[in-house]
Amino acid sequence: MSQEQQQQRGPAGSEEQESIKYGDVFDVSGDLASQTITPQDAATMQTAEQMALGKTQQGGAAAIMQSAAAMNERLGVVGHRNMTDVVRDEGVVVMETDVGAQRIVVEAVGDQVVGQYSQPTVPTTRQVMSPDTYIPVSDPVTIGEALEASALGAGGDKPVDLSDAAAIQAAEVATGVILPGGIGAAAQAAATHNARTSGDEDKTTISDVLEDATSKLPADKPATGEDAEGVISAEIRNNPLTAAHPGGVAESVAAAARLNV
């Protein structure tokens, strides 16, 4: 059974037609139209909107996907960590272009547009493709924004461990200002708590620590390649698998650094 079939049929054998698919809420065709919208699809689009536009758009693709994914999860046809292959392999795109006094925003899943709308022009243009392709932007992405992106992304529900705490502390150090009780200290406390806690439902997650990270940092700065190297090294040094967590803190800071080149 394919991954999509597993996502569309819950543990109790829910029928495929019970799920909300891309074709039910977006004007798309082909294989994408028949794919069930999953929680991690919605989280990926939300991260892209946050990084490209600075916030999640009311009535945008992410909001629609979140509502559909939440219903699918309640129906039991998808799990909270499910992601469709098209999002994992091809990513999502949030792109904005200024046309006269209007900014045109286009959102896509893979190569199919799922949303297009206009807003008053503002003096910035960003384009973000996830998971692995990033296009330079006019406004640099800060370390705080990168940390918030990791909270909103697919890794946001991951319980904080020592490698996460080390990466967050390294990111805080990179801003140049560290305060007692800051996000680095909160991350270390969360990792310690989680190590002593058996059930995942009682553990502190990445999103718990890094939500609104920009407001929690006393200082912020554009992420650089040097910052990313420091955060990646800290995460890997404290990870027994000697690899950065997919969608984790180090990956988000590295993505921000690539955007700023």
N, C-alpha and C positions, 0 to 999 in steps of 0.2 A: 504494500500500500504506500502511495506517495506521501510526502510530507503534507501537501495541501489536503489530501484526503483525510489524513489523520487529524488535521486542524478542523476540518469540516464535520467530522463525525466524533462526537464526544465520547467519554468513557462509557456512557450508558447506551451507545449506539444511536445517538440523535441523527436524524436524517439530514442530508446535505441541504435540502431546500429550507430548513429552519434557519440557516445562517444568513446574515446580511452580507452580500457580496459587493464588490466594487461596481458591478453593473447595475445594482439596485439603487445606488446613490450618486453615481457619476456617469457622465456620457462617455463611456469607454467601450472598447470592443476586444475581440480576440480572447486569448487566455486570461488576461487580467480581469475581464468582466465576470468570469466565473470563480474568481478567487475570493475566499472569505477574508474580510478585513479583521486583522488581528491587533491585539494591544501593542505589540512592538512595532507594527507598521505605523500606528497612530503616534507612538512616542517618537519614532524617527522623523515623521513629518513635523511634529511639534518642535523638535530640536532644530530642524532646518529653518522653520519659521522664526524661531527665537534668534538664531544666529544671523539670518538674512535680514529680518525686518525689525528685530529688537523686541518683539513680543509675539504671542500667539494671536492670530487674527480672529476676531469675532466673526463667526459664519464662514471661516476659511476652511481649507481642506482638512487641516489637523483637527478642528473642532468637530467636523462631520465624521471623520474617521474615529475619533475618540468615542463619540456617541454610539456608532455602529459596533465598535470593538467591545465597548462595555456591555451592550446587549448580547453580543455573541458569547462573551465570557459568562454572563448570567445564564444563558441557555445551555452552557456546558459544551459548546461546539469548538471552543478554542481554549487554550491555557493562557495564563497571564504572560508567559515568556515566549509564546509562539510568534513567529515572523514568517511571512510568505517569502518564497524564493525570489520573486521579482524584486522585492525591497532589499533583500539581503544581497542579491547579485548585481542589481542595476541601480539601486539607491533611489532617492527622491530628489527633486529639484525645486527650489524656490528662487525665482528670478524676477528682478524688477528693472524696468526701463522707463526713462523719462520721455514723454511725448508731449511737447508743449507745456501746458500748465498741469498736466496729469502724469501720475506715475502708474504704469501698467504692471500689475503683479501677475505672474503666471506660475502655477504650481503643477508639478507632474510627478507621477509614479512611473518609474522606468521611462519609457519614451512616449507615454500617453498623458495628455493634459487632463487634470482633474479639477482645476479651478483657474479662473481668470477674472480679475476685477481691477478697478481703477481707484486711485486715491489722489488727493492734492499733492503736488510735487514738493519734495523736501530735498535739501542739498546733500543727498548721499545715495549711493547705489551699491547694493551688495548682491552677490550671487553665491549660493552654496549648493553643492551636490554632495550627498552622502551615499554610501559610507566612506568611499576612498578617493573621490576626486573633488578637489577644491579649486576655486577660481579666485584670483586676487580681488580685493575690494578696496574702495576708496577710504573708508573708515577702518582703522585697524581694530582687530578684535582683542579685547583685553584679557588678562588672566582671569579676572572675575567672571567675565562672560563665558570663558571656556569652562570654568568650574560649574557655572549654572547649566551649561549645555550638557555636561556629564550627569548632572542631577536629573535633567529632563529626558535624557536619552535612554537607550535600551538597558544601560547598566545602572540606572538610577535606583532600581529596587534591590540591588546587590547589597547584602550586609557588609558594613565596613570591616576590613581586616587590617592587619599591620601594614601591608603593602599600600593599601589605599591611604591610610593615615600618613605614611611616609611621603607619598606623592602629594597629598594636600599640604603637608608641612613645607615641602620643597617649593610648591607653588606660592605659598604665603611668603616664604623667604625671598622669592624672586621679586615680589612687589616692593621690597625694601623696607617694609614696616611690619614689625611683629608685636602684638600686644598680648599680655596674659589673658587667657580665656578666649582667644581668637579661634578661627576655624581650625587651625592646626591642632590646638589643644582639645577642641571639641571632637575632632576626628580621632585623636589618640584615646580619649576617654571612651568613645564609641567602640573602637577596636578592642579595648580592654573589657568593656561590658559584654561585647559579643562573644569573646573568647570564653567567658564564664556562663554563657546562656546557651541552652540546648536547642530550644525551638526557634526557627527562623522568624516566626511571627512576632516574637518579642525582641528581635534584634534591631539595632539602629542601622538604617540604610544610608547609602550615598546621598539620596535626595533629602533625607532628614538633615544631614549636615550641610549640604551645599546649596539648598534652595535659597534664593536671594543672596548668593555669595557676594555679589558686588556691594550690597549694602552692609555686609558684615566685615568687609575688608576696610581697614583704615586708610589704605592707599591702593591704587590700581595702576596698571601700565599695560601697553600693548605686549602681547606674548611674542617672544623672539625664539629663534632656533636654540640659542643658549639656554633659555628658560626651559624649553621643551626637553633638551638633553638632561638637565638637572632633575626634572620631574620624572622622566622615564627611568633614569638611573636609580632614583630613590625607590620607585615602585618595583623595579626588577630586583634590586638588592634584597628586598624584604618579601619577595614572592618565591616560595619553594619551587614553583614551576619555571623560575627564571625567565618569565615572559610577561609583557604588559597585558593587563586585562582588556579583552575586547570591549570597546565602548566605555572604557574606564577613564580615570582622571588623566593619566599620561597621554592616552590617545586623543582626548579632547584638547589638551594644551598643545600637542603636536599639530593637530588640525588647525588650531588658531594660528600657530606660528607659520604654517604653510600658507594660510590665507593672507598673512601680513607681508609675505615676501614681495 
